Amino acid sequence: MRIDAHQHFWRYNAEDYQWIPEAGLILKQDRLPAHLQLLLARAGIEATIAVQARQSLAETDWLLQLADETQFIQGVVGWVDLCSPLVYEQLLHYSRHPKFRGVRHVVQAEPDDSFMLRPQFLHGLSLLAAFNLTYDLLLLPKHLRAAAEVAQKFPDQCFVLDHMAKPLIREQIHSPWEEDIRALAENPNVYCKISGMVTEAAWDSWKLADFKYYLDVVFDCFGRDRLMFGSDWPVCTLAADYGETVFIVQEYVHGWSKADLDKLFGNNAMNFYRIPTA
């Protein structure tokens, strides 16, 4: 099964989606499964993981409802309040849904760069493994060292790094991103999504060569068993359409064996998110 391991849905309103930039007019409209279905078919993608874009339990409820109604949504990464005294009850409730696969918090928006090291947050993370839930790391490069510390604290917890931690592709800055991402990758419980690159490049003038250094690094340090493709649709449309986003990765891995391509475009995501084969 070919899987897009990272995409979003929303019914747009300005209050809930304040993170959309002023220049992001293309995103300020509803983006629902019907809008994505044809794009998936054209790209030969059969299934997706829908990831939260709002930090509310209502978002998790809505994504799970969409997953119930939409065959191609094979998993949901939702939000629960990992710092809440009620986090156990929230996890118990959502883990009963067969498509609830993991949790994400928008750490990149937290003013405290060490947010993930807060005792309340660590307590919430410590509960995920008991429910067989994954955790998506939404970070900026400055958060990578804290993320490595967290991954070491919970060796039995499965983590996946979203968007390669958003390296500064537009500026072609490599350090300390490279050193810190290599340190994170030393933890075998951490995977990485090849996603979100085009929006970190120059939106209207990126070239394939812009991504090579960053792809070289993550493919070298995570290997072929801990990487998965994600489109970051519809956010990617700020800089590229769905087909172009897929093409960037396909072109980089041109010449790979079918077995390795199957890992990158499906099997690794299926294993990580526990997607059933039938």
DRENPA-3360 file (N, C-alpha, C; in nm, 2 decimals, always signed):
BEGIN
1 = MRIDAHQH = +0.08/-0.12/+0.00/+0.00/+0.00/+0.00/+0.09/+0.13/+0.00 ~ +0.07/+0.21/-0.10/+0.14/+0.34/-0.10/+0.07/+0.44/-0.01 ~ +0.15/+0.50/+0.08/+0.09/+0.58/+0.18/+0.16/+0.72/+0.19 ~ +0.07/+0.82/+0.19/+0.11/+0.96/+0.23/+0.10/+0.97/+0.38 ~ +0.22/+0.98/+0.45/+0.22/+0.96/+0.59/+0.19/+1.10/+0.66 ~ +0.16/+1.20/+0.59/+0.14/+1.33/+0.65/+0.06/+1.43/+0.57 ~ -0.07/+1.44/+0.60/-0.15/+1.55/+0.54/-0.26/+1.60/+0.64 ~ -0.32/+1.70/+0.60/-0.41/+1.77/+0.69/-0.55/+1.80/+0.62;
9 = FWRYNAED = -0.65/+1.82/+0.70/-0.78/+1.86/+0.66/-0.83/+1.98/+0.75 ~ -0.91/+2.07/+0.69/-0.97/+2.17/+0.77/-1.09/+2.23/+0.70 ~ -1.18/+2.28/+0.79/-1.28/+2.38/+0.74/-1.23/+2.51/+0.79 ~ -1.20/+2.60/+0.69/-1.12/+2.72/+0.73/-1.20/+2.82/+0.80 ~ -1.14/+2.87/+0.91/-1.19/+3.00/+0.97/-1.06/+3.07/+1.03 ~ -1.07/+3.20/+1.03/-0.95/+3.27/+1.06/-0.90/+3.25/+1.21 ~ -1.00/+3.23/+1.30/-0.96/+3.21/+1.44/-0.88/+3.09/+1.47 ~ -0.93/+2.98/+1.41/-0.86/+2.85/+1.44/-0.73/+2.83/+1.36;
17 = YQWIPEAG = -0.72/+2.90/+1.25/-0.60/+2.88/+1.17/-0.51/+3.01/+1.15 ~ -0.49/+3.07/+1.27/-0.41/+3.19/+1.27/-0.26/+3.17/+1.22 ~ -0.22/+3.04/+1.23/-0.08/+3.01/+1.18/-0.06/+3.02/+1.03 ~ -0.17/+3.02/+0.96/-0.16/+3.04/+0.81/-0.11/+3.18/+0.78 ~ +0.00/+3.19/+0.70/+0.05/+3.33/+0.68/-0.03/+3.41/+0.59 ~ -0.01/+3.54/+0.60/-0.09/+3.64/+0.52/-0.07/+3.60/+0.37 ~ +0.04/+3.56/+0.33/+0.07/+3.52/+0.19/+0.01/+3.39/+0.15 ~ -0.06/+3.32/+0.25/-0.11/+3.19/+0.22/-0.25/+3.19/+0.18;
25 = LILKQDRL = -0.30/+3.27/+0.09/-0.44/+3.28/+0.05/-0.49/+3.15/+0.00 ~ -0.40/+3.07/-0.06/-0.45/+2.95/-0.12/-0.49/+2.85/-0.01 ~ -0.45/+2.87/+0.11/-0.48/+2.78/+0.22/-0.61/+2.82/+0.29 ~ -0.65/+2.94/+0.27/-0.77/+3.00/+0.34/-0.90/+2.96/+0.28 ~ -0.92/+2.83/+0.27/-1.04/+2.77/+0.22/-1.05/+2.63/+0.27 ~ -1.17/+2.57/+0.26/-1.18/+2.43/+0.31/-1.09/+2.34/+0.23 ~ -1.04/+2.25/+0.31/-0.95/+2.14/+0.25/-1.00/+2.01/+0.31 ~ -1.08/+1.93/+0.23/-1.15/+1.81/+0.28/-1.11/+1.69/+0.20;
33 = PAHLQLLL = -1.15/+1.57/+0.24/-1.11/+1.45/+0.17/-1.15/+1.45/+0.02 ~ -1.26/+1.51/-0.01/-1.30/+1.52/-0.15/-1.20/+1.60/-0.24 ~ -1.14/+1.69/-0.18/-1.04/+1.77/-0.25/-0.91/+1.70/-0.27 ~ -0.88/+1.60/-0.19/-0.75/+1.53/-0.19/-0.76/+1.40/-0.28 ~ -0.88/+1.34/-0.28/-0.90/+1.21/-0.34/-0.84/+1.19/-0.48 ~ -0.87/+1.29/-0.57/-0.83/+1.28/-0.71/-0.67/+1.30/-0.71 ~ -0.62/+1.38/-0.63/-0.48/+1.41/-0.63/-0.40/+1.28/-0.59 ~ -0.46/+1.21/-0.49/-0.40/+1.08/-0.45/-0.40/+0.98/-0.57;
41 = ARAGIEAT = -0.51/+0.97/-0.64/-0.52/+0.88/-0.75/-0.42/+0.91/-0.86 ~ -0.41/+1.03/-0.89/-0.31/+1.07/-0.99/-0.17/+1.04/-0.96 ~ -0.14/+1.04/-0.83/+0.00/+1.02/-0.78/+0.02/+0.87/-0.75 ~ -0.08/+0.79/-0.76/-0.07/+0.65/-0.72/-0.06/+0.62/-0.57 ~ -0.11/+0.72/-0.49/-0.12/+0.70/-0.35/-0.25/+0.64/-0.30 ~ -0.25/+0.54/-0.22/-0.37/+0.47/-0.19/-0.43/+0.50/-0.05 ~ -0.34/+0.56/+0.04/-0.39/+0.58/+0.18/-0.31/+0.70/+0.24 ~ -0.36/+0.75/+0.34/-0.30/+0.86/+0.41/-0.31/+0.85/+0.56;
49 = IAVQARQS = -0.22/+0.93/+0.63/-0.23/+0.95/+0.77/-0.27/+1.10/+0.78 ~ -0.39/+1.12/+0.84/-0.44/+1.26/+0.87/-0.39/+1.31/+1.00 ~ -0.32/+1.43/+1.00/-0.25/+1.48/+1.11/-0.32/+1.61/+1.16 ~ -0.33/+1.63/+1.29/-0.40/+1.74/+1.35/-0.34/+1.87/+1.31 ~ -0.43/+1.97/+1.29/-0.38/+2.11/+1.26/-0.43/+2.21/+1.36 ~ -0.51/+2.17/+1.46/-0.56/+2.25/+1.57/-0.54/+2.17/+1.70 ~ -0.51/+2.25/+1.80/-0.48/+2.19/+1.93/-0.61/+2.19/+2.01 ~ -0.69/+2.09/+1.98/-0.82/+2.08/+2.06/-0.87/+1.94/+2.04;
57 = LAETDWLL = -0.94/+1.89/+2.15/-1.00/+1.76/+2.14/-1.11/+1.76/+2.03 ~ -1.17/+1.87/+2.00/-1.27/+1.88/+1.89/-1.20/+1.84/+1.76 ~ -1.08/+1.88/+1.74/-1.00/+1.85/+1.62/-0.99/+1.69/+1.61 ~ -0.95/+1.63/+1.72/-0.93/+1.49/+1.72/-1.06/+1.42/+1.69 ~ -1.17/+1.46/+1.75/-1.30/+1.40/+1.72/-1.34/+1.42/+1.57 ~ -1.31/+1.53/+1.52/-1.35/+1.56/+1.38/-1.27/+1.47/+1.28 ~ -1.14/+1.46/+1.31/-1.05/+1.38/+1.22/-1.09/+1.23/+1.22 ~ -1.13/+1.19/+1.34/-1.17/+1.05/+1.35/-1.30/+1.03/+1.28;
65 = QLADETQF = -1.39/+1.13/+1.29/-1.52/+1.12/+1.21/-1.49/+1.11/+1.06 ~ -1.40/+1.20/+1.01/-1.36/+1.19/+0.87/-1.30/+1.05/+0.84 ~ -1.22/+1.00/+0.93/-1.16/+0.87/+0.90/-1.27/+0.76/+0.89 ~ -1.37/+0.77/+0.97/-1.48/+0.67/+0.97/-1.55/+0.68/+0.83 ~ -1.56/+0.80/+0.78/-1.63/+0.82/+0.65/-1.55/+0.80/+0.53 ~ -1.41/+0.79/+0.54/-1.32/+0.80/+0.43/-1.23/+0.68/+0.43 ~ -1.24/+0.60/+0.33/-1.16/+0.47/+0.33/-1.01/+0.50/+0.32 ~ -0.97/+0.60/+0.24/-0.83/+0.62/+0.23/-0.75/+0.67/+0.35;
73 = IQGVVGWV = -0.83/+0.73/+0.45/-0.76/+0.77/+0.57/-0.74/+0.65/+0.66 ~ -0.62/+0.60/+0.66/-0.59/+0.48/+0.74/-0.55/+0.50/+0.88 ~ -0.52/+0.63/+0.91/-0.47/+0.66/+1.05/-0.49/+0.80/+1.08 ~ -0.51/+0.84/+1.21/-0.52/+0.97/+1.25/-0.42/+1.00/+1.36 ~ -0.34/+1.11/+1.35/-0.25/+1.16/+1.45/-0.33/+1.28/+1.51 ~ -0.38/+1.26/+1.63/-0.47/+1.37/+1.68/-0.39/+1.45/+1.79 ~ -0.47/+1.52/+1.86/-0.42/+1.60/+1.98/-0.49/+1.56/+2.10 ~ -0.42/+1.54/+2.21/-0.47/+1.54/+2.34/-0.38/+1.63/+2.43;
81 = DLCSPLVY = -0.43/+1.67/+2.54/-0.35/+1.76/+2.63/-0.26/+1.68/+2.71 ~ -0.14/+1.66/+2.67/-0.04/+1.58/+2.74/+0.00/+1.64/+2.87 ~ -0.03/+1.76/+2.90/+0.00/+1.82/+3.02/-0.12/+1.82/+3.12 ~ -0.23/+1.77/+3.08/-0.35/+1.77/+3.16/-0.35/+1.66/+3.26 ~ -0.41/+1.69/+3.38/-0.44/+1.58/+3.48/-0.53/+1.47/+3.43 ~ -0.60/+1.50/+3.32/-0.70/+1.41/+3.26/-0.64/+1.34/+3.14 ~ -0.51/+1.34/+3.12/-0.45/+1.29/+3.00/-0.47/+1.14/+2.99 ~ -0.47/+1.07/+3.10/-0.49/+0.92/+3.09/-0.63/+0.89/+3.04;
89 = EQLLHYSR = -0.73/+0.96/+3.09/-0.87/+0.94/+3.05/-0.88/+0.98/+2.90 ~ -0.82/+1.09/+2.86/-0.83/+1.12/+2.72/-0.77/+1.01/+2.63 ~ -0.65/+0.96/+2.66/-0.59/+0.86/+2.59/-0.67/+0.73/+2.59 ~ -0.72/+0.70/+2.70/-0.81/+0.58/+2.71/-0.93/+0.59/+2.61 ~ -0.99/+0.71/+2.61/-1.11/+0.73/+2.53/-1.07/+0.71/+2.38 ~ -0.97/+0.79/+2.34/-0.94/+0.79/+2.19/-0.87/+0.66/+2.14 ~ -0.80/+0.59/+2.23/-0.73/+0.47/+2.19/-0.83/+0.36/+2.15 ~ -0.95/+0.37/+2.19/-1.05/+0.28/+2.15/-1.09/+0.28/+2.01;
97 = HPKFRGVR = -1.06/+0.40/+1.94/-1.09/+0.41/+1.80/-0.99/+0.34/+1.72 ~ -1.03/+0.25/+1.62/-0.93/+0.17/+1.55/-0.84/+0.25/+1.46 ~ -0.87/+0.37/+1.43/-0.78/+0.45/+1.34/-0.70/+0.56/+1.42 ~ -0.71/+0.56/+1.55/-0.64/+0.66/+1.62/-0.50/+0.60/+1.65 ~ -0.40/+0.66/+1.58/-0.26/+0.60/+1.58/-0.16/+0.67/+1.66 ~ -0.18/+0.80/+1.68/-0.08/+0.87/+1.76/-0.12/+1.01/+1.79 ~ -0.03/+1.09/+1.86/-0.05/+1.22/+1.91/+0.05/+1.31/+1.86 ~ +0.01/+1.44/+1.85/+0.11/+1.55/+1.81/+0.07/+1.67/+1.89;
105 = HVVQAEPD = +0.18/+1.74/+1.93/+0.16/+1.88/+1.99/+0.25/+1.97/+1.91 ~ +0.20/+2.10/+1.89/+0.27/+2.19/+1.81/+0.38/+2.26/+1.89 ~ +0.48/+2.18/+1.91/+0.59/+2.23/+2.00/+0.66/+2.35/+1.93 ~ +0.66/+2.36/+1.80/+0.73/+2.47/+1.73/+0.67/+2.60/+1.77 ~ +0.54/+2.61/+1.82/+0.48/+2.73/+1.85/+0.49/+2.77/+2.00 ~ +0.55/+2.68/+2.08/+0.56/+2.71/+2.22/+0.68/+2.81/+2.24 ~ +0.65/+2.91/+2.33/+0.76/+3.01/+2.35/+0.88/+2.95/+2.43 ~ +0.85/+2.84/+2.50/+0.96/+2.78/+2.58/+1.03/+2.67/+2.49;
113 = DSFMLRPQ = +1.15/+2.70/+2.46/+1.22/+2.60/+2.37/+1.24/+2.47/+2.44 ~ +1.23/+2.46/+2.57/+1.25/+2.33/+2.64/+1.11/+2.28/+2.69 ~ +1.00/+2.32/+2.62/+0.87/+2.27/+2.65/+0.86/+2.12/+2.67 ~ +0.92/+2.05/+2.58/+0.91/+1.90/+2.59/+0.97/+1.84/+2.71 ~ +1.06/+1.92/+2.78/+1.12/+1.87/+2.90/+1.05/+1.90/+3.03 ~ +0.93/+1.97/+3.02/+0.85/+2.00/+3.13/+0.80/+1.87/+3.20 ~ +0.80/+1.86/+3.33/+0.75/+1.74/+3.39/+0.61/+1.69/+3.35 ~ +0.52/+1.79/+3.34/+0.38/+1.75/+3.30/+0.38/+1.69/+3.16;
121 = FLHGLSLL = +0.46/+1.74/+3.07/+0.46/+1.69/+2.93/+0.53/+1.56/+2.92 ~ +0.63/+1.54/+3.00/+0.70/+1.41/+3.00/+0.61/+1.31/+3.06 ~ +0.53/+1.34/+3.16/+0.44/+1.25/+3.22/+0.34/+1.20/+3.11 ~ +0.28/+1.30/+3.03/+0.19/+1.26/+2.93/+0.25/+1.17/+2.82 ~ +0.38/+1.20/+2.78/+0.45/+1.11/+2.69/+0.47/+0.97/+2.75 ~ +0.49/+0.97/+2.87/+0.52/+0.84/+2.94/+0.41/+0.74/+2.93 ~ +0.29/+0.79/+2.90/+0.17/+0.71/+2.90/+0.14/+0.65/+2.76 ~ +0.20/+0.71/+2.66/+0.16/+0.67/+2.52/+0.19/+0.53/+2.49;
129 = AAFNLTYD = +0.31/+0.48/+2.53/+0.34/+0.34/+2.49/+0.25/+0.24/+2.55 ~ +0.19/+0.26/+2.66/+0.09/+0.17/+2.72/-0.03/+0.15/+2.63 ~ -0.06/+0.26/+2.55/-0.18/+0.26/+2.46/-0.13/+0.23/+2.32 ~ -0.01/+0.19/+2.30/+0.05/+0.16/+2.17/+0.03/+0.28/+2.07 ~ +0.05/+0.40/+2.12/+0.04/+0.52/+2.04/+0.18/+0.58/+2.01 ~ +0.19/+0.64/+1.89/+0.31/+0.70/+1.85/+0.30/+0.85/+1.89 ~ +0.42/+0.92/+1.87/+0.42/+1.06/+1.89/+0.50/+1.13/+1.77 ~ +0.43/+1.23/+1.71/+0.49/+1.31/+1.60/+0.56/+1.43/+1.66;
137 = LLLLPKHL = +0.68/+1.45/+1.63/+0.76/+1.56/+1.67/+0.75/+1.67/+1.57 ~ +0.68/+1.78/+1.60/+0.67/+1.90/+1.52/+0.76/+2.00/+1.58 ~ +0.88/+2.02/+1.52/+0.98/+2.10/+1.58/+1.05/+2.20/+1.48 ~ +1.12/+2.29/+1.53/+1.22/+2.37/+1.45/+1.36/+2.32/+1.49 ~ +1.46/+2.36/+1.41/+1.59/+2.31/+1.44/+1.64/+2.33/+1.58 ~ +1.59/+2.44/+1.64/+1.64/+2.48/+1.78/+1.58/+2.38/+1.88 ~ +1.48/+2.30/+1.85/+1.43/+2.20/+1.94/+1.49/+2.06/+1.93 ~ +1.58/+2.04/+1.84/+1.63/+1.91/+1.82/+1.70/+1.85/+1.93;
145 = RAAAEVAQ = +1.78/+1.93/+2.01/+1.85/+1.88/+2.12/+1.76/+1.83/+2.23 ~ +1.66/+1.91/+2.26/+1.56/+1.86/+2.36/+1.49/+1.74/+2.31 ~ +1.46/+1.73/+2.18/+1.39/+1.61/+2.13/+1.48/+1.48/+2.15 ~ +1.61/+1.50/+2.13/+1.70/+1.39/+2.15/+1.70/+1.34/+2.29 ~ +1.70/+1.44/+2.38/+1.69/+1.40/+2.53/+1.56/+1.33/+2.56 ~ +1.45/+1.37/+2.50/+1.32/+1.31/+2.53/+1.33/+1.17/+2.47 ~ +1.38/+1.15/+2.35/+1.38/+1.02/+2.29/+1.47/+0.92/+2.37 ~ +1.57/+0.97/+2.43/+1.66/+0.89/+2.52/+1.58/+0.85/+2.65;
153 = KFPDQCFV = +1.50/+0.94/+2.70/+1.42/+0.91/+2.82/+1.32/+0.80/+2.80 ~ +1.27/+0.79/+2.68/+1.16/+0.69/+2.65/+1.20/+0.60/+2.53 ~ +1.29/+0.51/+2.56/+1.34/+0.42/+2.45/+1.24/+0.33/+2.39 ~ +1.13/+0.31/+2.46/+1.02/+0.22/+2.41/+0.91/+0.29/+2.34 ~ +0.92/+0.42/+2.34/+0.82/+0.51/+2.27/+0.86/+0.53/+2.13 ~ +0.77/+0.51/+2.03/+0.80/+0.54/+1.89/+0.77/+0.69/+1.86 ~ +0.88/+0.76/+1.81/+0.87/+0.90/+1.77/+0.89/+0.91/+1.62 ~ +0.83/+1.01/+1.56/+0.86/+1.04/+1.42/+0.88/+1.19/+1.41;
161 = LDHMAKPL = +0.99/+1.23/+1.34/+1.02/+1.37/+1.32/+0.94/+1.42/+1.20 ~ +0.86/+1.52/+1.22/+0.79/+1.58/+1.10/+0.87/+1.68/+1.03 ~ +0.87/+1.68/+0.90/+0.92/+1.78/+0.81/+1.07/+1.80/+0.83 ~ +1.14/+1.69/+0.88/+1.29/+1.70/+0.89/+1.33/+1.81/+0.99 ~ +1.24/+1.85/+1.08/+1.26/+1.97/+1.17/+1.27/+2.10/+1.10 ~ +1.22/+2.11/+0.98/+1.21/+2.24/+0.91/+1.35/+2.31/+0.89 ~ +1.44/+2.24/+0.82/+1.57/+2.30/+0.80/+1.56/+2.43/+0.72 ~ +1.66/+2.52/+0.73/+1.66/+2.65/+0.66/+1.70/+2.63/+0.52;
169 = IREQIHSP = +1.62/+2.57/+0.44/+1.65/+2.54/+0.30/+1.66/+2.66/+0.21 ~ +1.58/+2.76/+0.24/+1.58/+2.88/+0.16/+1.72/+2.95/+0.17 ~ +1.77/+2.95/+0.29/+1.90/+3.01/+0.32/+2.02/+2.92/+0.29 ~ +1.99/+2.79/+0.27/+2.09/+2.68/+0.25/+2.19/+2.68/+0.38 ~ +2.13/+2.69/+0.49/+2.20/+2.68/+0.62/+2.20/+2.53/+0.67 ~ +2.32/+2.48/+0.70/+2.33/+2.34/+0.73/+2.35/+2.31/+0.88 ~ +2.42/+2.40/+0.94/+2.46/+2.38/+1.08/+2.39/+2.48/+1.17 ~ +2.35/+2.44/+1.29/+2.37/+2.31/+1.36/+2.27/+2.20/+1.33;
177 = WEEDIRAL = +2.18/+2.23/+1.23/+2.07/+2.14/+1.20/+2.13/+2.00/+1.18 ~ +2.23/+1.99/+1.09/+2.29/+1.85/+1.06/+2.34/+1.78/+1.18 ~ +2.42/+1.85/+1.26/+2.47/+1.78/+1.38/+2.36/+1.74/+1.48 ~ +2.26/+1.82/+1.49/+2.16/+1.79/+1.59/+2.06/+1.68/+1.54 ~ +2.04/+1.68/+1.41/+1.95/+1.58/+1.36/+2.02/+1.44/+1.35 ~ +2.15/+1.44/+1.33/+2.23/+1.32/+1.34/+2.22/+1.26/+1.49 ~ +2.23/+1.35/+1.58/+2.22/+1.31/+1.72/+2.09/+1.25/+1.76 ~ +1.98/+1.31/+1.70/+1.85/+1.26/+1.72/+1.83/+1.12/+1.66;
185 = AENPNVYC = +1.89/+1.11/+1.54/+1.87/+0.98/+1.47/+1.95/+0.87/+1.53 ~ +2.04/+0.89/+1.62/+2.11/+0.79/+1.69/+2.02/+0.71/+1.78 ~ +1.90/+0.76/+1.81/+1.80/+0.69/+1.89/+1.72/+0.60/+1.79 ~ +1.72/+0.47/+1.80/+1.66/+0.38/+1.71/+1.50/+0.39/+1.71 ~ +1.45/+0.45/+1.82/+1.30/+0.47/+1.83/+1.25/+0.59/+1.76 ~ +1.34/+0.66/+1.68/+1.29/+0.78/+1.61/+1.30/+0.76/+1.46 ~ +1.19/+0.79/+1.40/+1.18/+0.79/+1.25/+1.18/+0.93/+1.20 ~ +1.17/+0.95/+1.07/+1.17/+1.08/+1.01/+1.08/+1.08/+0.89;
193 = KISGMVTE = +1.00/+1.19/+0.87/+0.91/+1.21/+0.76/+0.98/+1.30/+0.66 ~ +0.99/+1.25/+0.53/+1.04/+1.33/+0.42/+0.92/+1.42/+0.38 ~ +0.90/+1.53/+0.44/+0.78/+1.61/+0.42/+0.82/+1.76/+0.45 ~ +0.73/+1.85/+0.40/+0.75/+1.99/+0.44/+0.86/+2.06/+0.38 ~ +0.93/+2.01/+0.29/+1.05/+2.07/+0.23/+1.02/+2.19/+0.15 ~ +0.92/+2.18/+0.06/+0.90/+2.29/-0.03/+0.86/+2.42/+0.04 ~ +0.80/+2.42/+0.15/+0.76/+2.54/+0.22/+0.87/+2.60/+0.30 ~ +0.98/+2.53/+0.31/+1.10/+2.58/+0.37/+1.20/+2.64/+0.27;
201 = AAWDSWKL = +1.17/+2.61/+0.14/+1.25/+2.66/+0.03/+1.18/+2.79/-0.02 ~ +1.24/+2.85/-0.12/+1.18/+2.97/-0.19/+1.06/+2.93/-0.26 ~ +0.94/+2.97/-0.22/+0.81/+2.92/-0.27/+0.80/+2.93/-0.42 ~ +0.85/+3.03/-0.48/+0.82/+3.05/-0.62/+0.94/+3.03/-0.71 ~ +1.06/+2.98/-0.65/+1.18/+2.96/-0.73/+1.26/+2.84/-0.69 ~ +1.21/+2.75/-0.61/+1.29/+2.64/-0.57/+1.33/+2.55/-0.68 ~ +1.44/+2.48/-0.66/+1.49/+2.38/-0.76/+1.52/+2.25/-0.69 ~ +1.52/+2.14/-0.76/+1.55/+2.01/-0.70/+1.68/+2.01/-0.62;
209 = ADFKYYLD = +1.78/+2.08/-0.68/+1.91/+2.09/-0.61/+1.91/+2.15/-0.47 ~ +1.81/+2.23/-0.45/+1.80/+2.30/-0.32/+1.78/+2.20/-0.20 ~ +1.72/+2.08/-0.24/+1.69/+1.98/-0.13/+1.79/+1.87/-0.11 ~ +1.89/+1.87/-0.20/+1.98/+1.75/-0.21/+2.06/+1.73/-0.08 ~ +2.11/+1.84/-0.03/+2.20/+1.83/+0.09/+2.12/+1.78/+0.21 ~ +2.00/+1.83/+0.23/+1.91/+1.79/+0.34/+1.87/+1.65/+0.33 ~ +1.83/+1.61/+0.21/+1.79/+1.47/+0.19/+1.91/+1.38/+0.21 ~ +2.03/+1.42/+0.16/+2.15/+1.33/+0.18/+2.17/+1.31/+0.33;
217 = VVFDCFGR = +2.15/+1.41/+0.41/+2.17/+1.40/+0.56/+2.07/+1.30/+0.62 ~ +1.94/+1.32/+0.59/+1.84/+1.23/+0.66/+1.85/+1.09/+0.61 ~ +1.87/+1.07/+0.48/+1.88/+0.94/+0.43/+2.01/+0.87/+0.49 ~ +2.11/+0.94/+0.51/+2.23/+0.88/+0.56/+2.21/+0.84/+0.71 ~ +2.15/+0.93/+0.79/+2.15/+0.90/+0.93/+2.02/+0.82/+0.98 ~ +1.91/+0.83/+0.90/+1.80/+0.75/+0.94/+1.79/+0.61/+0.86 ~ +1.86/+0.60/+0.75/+1.86/+0.48/+0.67/+1.73/+0.46/+0.61 ~ +1.71/+0.35/+0.54/+1.60/+0.32/+0.46/+1.48/+0.26/+0.53;
225 = DRLMFGSD = +1.50/+0.22/+0.66/+1.40/+0.16/+0.74/+1.33/+0.25/+0.83 ~ +1.37/+0.38/+0.84/+1.31/+0.47/+0.93/+1.27/+0.60/+0.87 ~ +1.25/+0.60/+0.74/+1.20/+0.72/+0.66/+1.07/+0.69/+0.60 ~ +0.98/+0.79/+0.59/+0.85/+0.78/+0.52/+0.82/+0.90/+0.45 ~ +0.75/+0.89/+0.34/+0.71/+1.00/+0.26/+0.58/+1.07/+0.32 ~ +0.58/+1.20/+0.32/+0.46/+1.27/+0.35/+0.45/+1.40/+0.27 ~ +0.33/+1.43/+0.22/+0.32/+1.54/+0.13/+0.31/+1.68/+0.21 ~ +0.25/+1.67/+0.33/+0.21/+1.79/+0.40/+0.11/+1.87/+0.32;
233 = WPVCTLAA = +0.02/+1.80/+0.25/-0.09/+1.87/+0.18/-0.19/+1.91/+0.28 ~ -0.26/+2.02/+0.27/-0.25/+2.12/+0.16/-0.14/+2.23/+0.18 ~ -0.07/+2.22/+0.30/+0.03/+2.33/+0.32/+0.13/+2.34/+0.21 ~ +0.17/+2.22/+0.15/+0.27/+2.22/+0.04/+0.23/+2.31/-0.07 ~ +0.10/+2.33/-0.09/+0.05/+2.41/-0.21/+0.09/+2.55/-0.20 ~ +0.15/+2.60/-0.09/+0.21/+2.73/-0.09/+0.32/+2.74/-0.19 ~ +0.39/+2.62/-0.22/+0.51/+2.62/-0.30/+0.50/+2.52/-0.41 ~ +0.42/+2.42/-0.40/+0.42/+2.31/-0.50/+0.28/+2.24/-0.50;
241 = DYGETVFI = +0.24/+2.19/-0.62/+0.12/+2.11/-0.61/+0.15/+1.97/-0.56 ~ +0.05/+1.89/-0.55/+0.07/+1.76/-0.49/+0.16/+1.67/-0.57 ~ +0.14/+1.67/-0.70/+0.23/+1.59/-0.79/+0.37/+1.63/-0.78 ~ +0.40/+1.76/-0.77/+0.54/+1.81/-0.76/+0.60/+1.76/-0.63 ~ +0.52/+1.77/-0.53/+0.58/+1.72/-0.40/+0.62/+1.58/-0.40 ~ +0.54/+1.49/-0.46/+0.57/+1.35/-0.47/+0.70/+1.34/-0.56 ~ +0.70/+1.41/-0.67/+0.81/+1.40/-0.77/+0.94/+1.43/-0.71 ~ +0.95/+1.53/-0.62/+1.08/+1.57/-0.56/+1.14/+1.45/-0.49;
249 = VQEYVHGW = +1.06/+1.38/-0.42/+1.12/+1.26/-0.35/+1.14/+1.14/-0.45 ~ +1.05/+1.12/-0.54/+1.07/+1.02/-0.64/+1.20/+1.04/-0.72 ~ +1.23/+1.16/-0.76/+1.35/+1.19/-0.83/+1.47/+1.16/-0.75 ~ +1.47/+1.19/-0.62/+1.59/+1.17/-0.54/+1.62/+1.02/-0.53 ~ +1.51/+0.94/-0.52/+1.54/+0.79/-0.50/+1.53/+0.72/-0.63 ~ +1.54/+0.79/-0.74/+1.54/+0.72/-0.87/+1.65/+0.61/-0.88 ~ +1.61/+0.49/-0.92/+1.71/+0.39/-0.93/+1.71/+0.29/-0.81 ~ +1.63/+0.33/-0.70/+1.63/+0.24/-0.59/+1.56/+0.11/-0.62;
257 = SKADLDKL = +1.58/+0.01/-0.55/+1.51/-0.12/-0.57/+1.36/-0.10/-0.53 ~ +1.28/-0.19/-0.58/+1.14/-0.19/-0.55/+1.12/-0.21/-0.40 ~ +1.20/-0.29/-0.34/+1.18/-0.32/-0.19/+1.20/-0.19/-0.11 ~ +1.31/-0.12/-0.15/+1.34/+0.01/-0.07/+1.23/+0.12/-0.10 ~ +1.19/+0.12/-0.23/+1.08/+0.22/-0.26/+0.95/+0.19/-0.18 ~ +0.92/+0.06/-0.17/+0.80/+0.02/-0.10/+0.82/+0.06/+0.05 ~ +0.93/+0.05/+0.11/+0.95/+0.10/+0.24/+0.92/+0.25/+0.26 ~ +0.99/+0.33/+0.17/+0.97/+0.47/+0.18/+0.83/+0.52/+0.16;
265 = FGNNAMNF = +0.77/+0.46/+0.06/+0.63/+0.51/+0.02/+0.52/+0.42/+0.08 ~ +0.55/+0.35/+0.18/+0.44/+0.27/+0.24/+0.47/+0.19/+0.36 ~ +0.56/+0.09/+0.34/+0.58/-0.01/+0.45/+0.63/+0.05/+0.58 ~ +0.72/+0.14/+0.57/+0.77/+0.20/+0.70/+0.66/+0.27/+0.77 ~ +0.57/+0.34/+0.70/+0.46/+0.41/+0.76/+0.36/+0.31/+0.82 ~ +0.34/+0.20/+0.74/+0.25/+0.10/+0.79/+0.30/+0.03/+0.92 ~ +0.43/+0.01/+0.93/+0.49/-0.05/+1.05/+0.48/+0.05/+1.16 ~ +0.52/+0.17/+1.14/+0.52/+0.27/+1.24/+0.39/+0.30/+1.30;
273 = YRIPTA = +0.29/+0.32/+1.22/+0.15/+0.35/+1.26/+0.06/+0.23/+1.28 ~ +0.12/+0.11/+1.26/+0.04/-0.01/+1.28/-0.08/-0.02/+1.19 ~ -0.06/+0.01/+1.06/-0.17/+0.00/+0.97/-0.19/-0.14/+0.92 ~ -0.31/-0.20/+0.94/-0.33/-0.34/+0.90/-0.31/-0.36/+0.75 ~ -0.26/-0.48/+0.71/-0.23/-0.50/+0.57/-0.36/-0.54/+0.50 ~ -0.47/-0.57/+0.56/-0.59/-0.61/+0.49/-0.71/-0.55/+0.57;
% end
